[in-house]
Amino acid sequence: MADTVAVAQRLYECLANADGRGLSELLADDFVGVVSDGMPHGVGGVHRGPAAMITGVWARIAERYDIRVEPQQYLAVGDDRVVVLGCYRGAARDGTTAVDAAFAHVITARDGRMTALRQITDTARWSIPVS
């Protein structure tokens, strides 16, 4: 369980530092990411393999948003899985919308690498109009 929490913590470090190389090393070759349907810019759905998640989700979001991923609680679910509760906070780079959305990430790990991530978030909270 401690190893799985460490893998999850490494994910958030890599995201905070825009560390694409670190993400590539962290994700297993058979990684599968499931992103909430309705996420902006068409990033929702199933993404198979590290490159699909890194370039198809995280890089696309980073291009369009100045976002912080703030994990707040790690809940162990067996030896290979952890649920992370937290918040996304930030704004669209074009200044038109803000983001303030809770998330749950279900992360599965094996041998120190992430094999799966399922994201659950309120996608409507990714497009709060800025007044």
Solvent accessible surface area in square Angstrom, and as a share of the most:
residue,aa,sasa,rsa
1,M,108,0.48
2,A,77,0.60
3,D,80,0.41
4,T,4,0.02
5,V,26,0.15
6,A,51,0.39
7,V,6,0.04
8,A,0,0.00
9,Q,80,0.36
10,R,92,0.34
11,L,0,0.00
12,Y,13,0.05
13,E,88,0.40
14,C,0,0.00
15,L,40,0.20
16,A,87,0.67
17,N,109,0.56
18,A,92,0.71
19,D,43,0.22
20,G,34,0.33
21,R,190,0.69
22,G,4,0.04
23,L,8,0.04
24,S,55,0.36
25,E,102,0.46
26,L,12,0.06
27,L,0,0.00
28,A,5,0.04
29,D,120,0.62
30,D,82,0.42
31,F,0,0.00
32,V,42,0.24
33,G,0,0.00
34,V,39,0.23
35,V,4,0.02
36,S,20,0.13
37,D,120,0.62
38,G,62,0.60
39,M,12,0.05
40,P,27,0.17
41,H,82,0.37
42,G,62,0.60
43,V,0,0.00
44,G,24,0.23
45,G,21,0.20
46,V,84,0.48
47,H,27,0.12
48,R,172,0.63
49,G,17,0.16
50,P,28,0.17
51,A,70,0.54
52,A,35,0.27
53,M,2,0.01
54,I,25,0.13
55,T,86,0.50
56,G,19,0.18
57,V,6,0.04
58,W,40,0.14
59,A,39,0.30
60,R,82,0.30
61,I,12,0.06
62,A,53,0.41
63,E,112,0.50
64,R,87,0.32
65,Y,9,0.03
66,D,88,0.45
67,I,40,0.20
68,R,130,0.47
69,V,33,0.19
70,E,49,0.22
71,P,43,0.27
72,Q,114,0.51
73,Q,92,0.41
74,Y,65,0.25
75,L,69,0.35
76,A,52,0.40
77,V,74,0.42
78,G,52,0.50
79,D,119,0.61
80,D,67,0.35
81,R,97,0.35
82,V,0,0.00
83,V,29,0.17
84,V,0,0.00
85,L,63,0.31
86,G,4,0.04
87,C,20,0.12
88,Y,15,0.06
89,R,77,0.28
90,G,21,0.20
91,A,37,0.29
92,A,14,0.11
93,R,142,0.52
94,D,106,0.55
95,G,46,0.44
96,T,82,0.48
97,T,29,0.17
98,A,30,0.23
99,V,4,0.02
100,D,61,0.31
101,A,0,0.00
102,A,66,0.51
103,F,8,0.03
104,A,20,0.15
105,H,7,0.03
106,V,37,0.21
107,I,0,0.00
108,T,19,0.11
109,A,7,0.05
110,R,123,0.45
111,D,133,0.69
112,G,32,0.31
113,R,83,0.30
114,M,0,0.00
115,T,16,0.09
116,A,33,0.25
117,L,6,0.03
118,R,124,0.45
119,Q,12,0.05
120,I,89,0.45
121,T,20,0.12
122,D,74,0.38
123,T,34,0.20
124,A,74,0.57
125,R,100,0.37
126,W,6,0.02
127,S,61,0.39
128,I,48,0.24
129,P,110,0.69
130,V,83,0.48
131,S,158,1.02
